[in-house]
Amino acid sequence: MKCSTSLWSADLANLAEEIKRVEPYSERFHLDVADGRLVDTFLFFPDLVKAMRPHTDRSFEVHLITESPERWVDPFVEAGGDVFIFYVNAGGDEDGRVLIDHIKDQGKQAGISLRLDDSLELLDPYWDQISLVTVVGTEIGIKGVDMDPSVPARIARCRQIVDERGVDVEIEADGGIRRHTVPLLKAAGADFIVPGSLMFREDPAQMRQWLDALE
């Protein structure tokens, strides 16, 4: 499995140093963007992302935990975002397929994120357009809690659909990424995990060695 490392769990006062410390063990960086509406949290904003951009050549995965996600794509494209994930049922004036086309027109990748109570059927209109599905394993907008036990089965079902449809879509697990949950996610067929404390509060080299050794 690959790592889209969550900078929410980094030392936010020393982001440049934290990025360099874990960059060798991360395929890309995951940036949670919250507008205080979809969840009661404010997180990464365009100017901060722009300031981080010179410190790494890894892709920035922008997770729009926002209402009206179409409002935020262009500012984060300008800030240096590469992959954009949004909730199709988060409100807003733009149809999901139109928004995905807009993201791809900017030369970026588009993905859809699923909350715990979102049916996988929400993805049915989008499989041929997206490159990523992010299955969230906790209530959105919080961290430091364990993964919901339903998540491995949801990942496995996504893997089955991807294989049946023959689409080029990667599956990502975000939330509750712990030593005891990662083997379950790998067995279920996840391509990416979004490690936070697992990367920043452990020795990242040792953690990645452990991850790569999983059967």
N, C-alpha and C positions, 0 to 999 in steps of 0.2 A: 504493500500500500504506500501511497505517496502522502506527503504532509503539506497542507495548506495552513500554515501556522498562524494562529489567531493573535494579533497584536494587542487585543484587549487585555490579555494576561501578562503583557510585558510591563516592565517598569516604565510607566508613561512619562516620567521625568527624564528618561535617558533612552528615548526611542532609537536614536541613531546607533548607539552602542549595542542595544538589545538586538536590533536587526542584524548587525554584523556578527554577533555572537551565535545566532541560530541559523543564519543564512546557509551555511554549508549543509545543513540537515533538513532544509525546507525546499520543496519544489516551488512554492509560491507563498504569498502572505495573504491572510484573510482579514479584511477590514470590515468590522460591523459598523454600519451607519444607521443611527437611530435618531429620529426627529422629535421624540417626546410625545408622539401622537399614537402610533401603532403600539408602542410600549412606553412606559413611564421612565425612559432613559434617554440621555443625550450621549451620542458617541461620535466617532470620527467625522470630521467636516472637510470640505474640499481644500481649504488652505493648509490644513495639517497634512493631508495626503500629499499635496504638492511639495511641501517641505521635506517629506520623507523620501520622495521619489529619487533624488540623486544618490541616496545611500545604498541602493541595491538595484541589480538588474533583474531580480526575480519579478514575476508577474504579481500585480495587485488584484486580488479578488474582492470586489466591492459587494457586500451583502446588504442590500437595501431593506432594512427593517423599518420601513416608512409607509405612510399613506402616500398616495399619488406618486408612485415611484418614477413615473415619467418626468417629474419635475427635477429629479436628481441625476439623471444619466449624464446629460451634457456637462454639468459642472464637474463631475468626477471623471469624465473622459478628459477634460481639459487639465485636471489635476494629475492624471497619469494612470487611471484605472484601466485594467485589461480584460477582466471578466466581471460580468454584472449579473447578480442573482436577485430576484425579486419575488414577491408574493402576488399571485395573480388575483387574489381576492382581497387586496388591501385597499380597495377604493381607487379613485382617480378617474380621469376622463378618457383614458386611452385603452383600447382593447389590447389584451396581452400579445396577440400575434403582431399587431402594429408596433408595439414597443420592442418586441424581439427584433423585428425587421430594422427598426431604427438603430438598435444597439449594433447589429451586424453591419449596417451601412457605415458605421463609424470604424469598422475594422476590428470590432471587439467580439468577444464570445458572450453568449447569453445563457442563463440558467434560471431554473425555477426552484424556489424553496418551499418545502412542505412543513407546516406546523403539525404538532402531534394529532390534532383533531381534523386535519385535512385529509380527505379521501384521495387515494392515488388516482381516481378517475379524473381529478382536476387536470392531470397531465395529458389526458387523451388527445386534446387538440394540438399539442405542442411537441410531441416526440420528434417530428421531422424537422423542427426548427432549432431546438436547443442542443447545447453540448454538455450540459451538466444538470443533474438533479441533486439538490441538497436536502437531505432528510434530517430535520432538526429533532434532537433526542430529548430536549427539555422544553419547558415553557420559554418562549422567546423573551429576550431582553434581560435574562438573569444568567449568572454563572455560578460555578461552585456546587452544583447539585448533580446527583447521579442520573444516568441515562434511564429513560423510561423502558421497561422490559419489552414493550411492543416493537422497539426499533429494529432489532435484527430481522424479524419477520417482514417488516416493511422494506428493508433493504433487499432482502432475498426476493421479494415480489417484484421490486424494481428491476433487479438483475434478470429475472425471468422475462419480464416484458421487453427489456432491451435485447435480450437474446432472441426472443420470438420475432420481434419486429426487424431485427437486423440493423438497428440505428447506432450511430456513433455517439453515444451519450455516456458520460462517466457518472458514477454514483458516489456521492460524498456524504459522510456522517459528521454532523456538527452538534456538539453538546453532550456533556457527560462522557468525554473521552478520557478513560482511565485504564490503568493496567488490566483490570479485570473485565473491561468492556471491549477493548480493542480486539482480542482474539475472536469474540463473537461477531464483531463487525467484519473482520477479515473472512471468517467462515461464511458469512452471509453474502459476500461478494462486493463489498465496498472497494472502490478504487482509491478514494481519498479519505483521510480523516482530517479534522480541524483541531489539532492539539493546542491547548493553551497552557495550563499549569503543567501538563505532562512534558511540555518542551521547556518552559521557562523555569520551573522549580526543580527540575532534575538536571543532571548533566546531559546536555543535548546529544553529545556524541554517543554516550552509553544508551540513552533512550532510543536513538535511531538504530544502533546496532541490535538492540533487543527487537525493535519493530521489524527490521529486515530479516531477522532469524525466525520469525513466526512461520509455522507450517500452514 
